[in-house]
Amino acid sequence: MKITLLSVVIFCAVFVLSSEYELSDIVSARIESCRGCSLNRLPEVKRFVMDDAPNYDRVEVKFISGAPPELILLGEGDHELERLPLSHLNQEQCNELIQSKGFSNNKKSDL
């Protein structure tokens, strides 16, 4: 496989452009996942997707047949900023990840 300087420059430009954003650029998020399939094999992620994610402001859960669980960060005009896989995380880590991106849980605590 021949790698040219142009190929390296294009790769670097795409990488920098696709990953360069600030938390203030994030307008909303979408979690995409199948409803069953792989989600059933990931009980921690399934609890996050079904129980926790709907309680976050500006976060939509979208079920797509066969889709692996992913957090998609969106900017203005639903421009995709970043796509983060969730399948290697547990429920607590999923919550920490989404909170680290500036989303807050709007669920009322049981006091």
Secondary structure as UniProt FT lines:
FT   HELIX           5..19
FT   HELIX           23..25
FT   STRAND          28..33
FT   HELIX           37..40
FT   HELIX           43..47
FT   HELIX           48..52
FT   HELIX           53..55
FT   TURN            57..58
FT   STRAND          59..63
FT   TURN            65..66
FT   STRAND          70..74
FT   HELIX           76..78
FT   STRAND          80..85
FT   TURN            87..88
FT   HELIX           91..100
FT   TURN            101..102
//
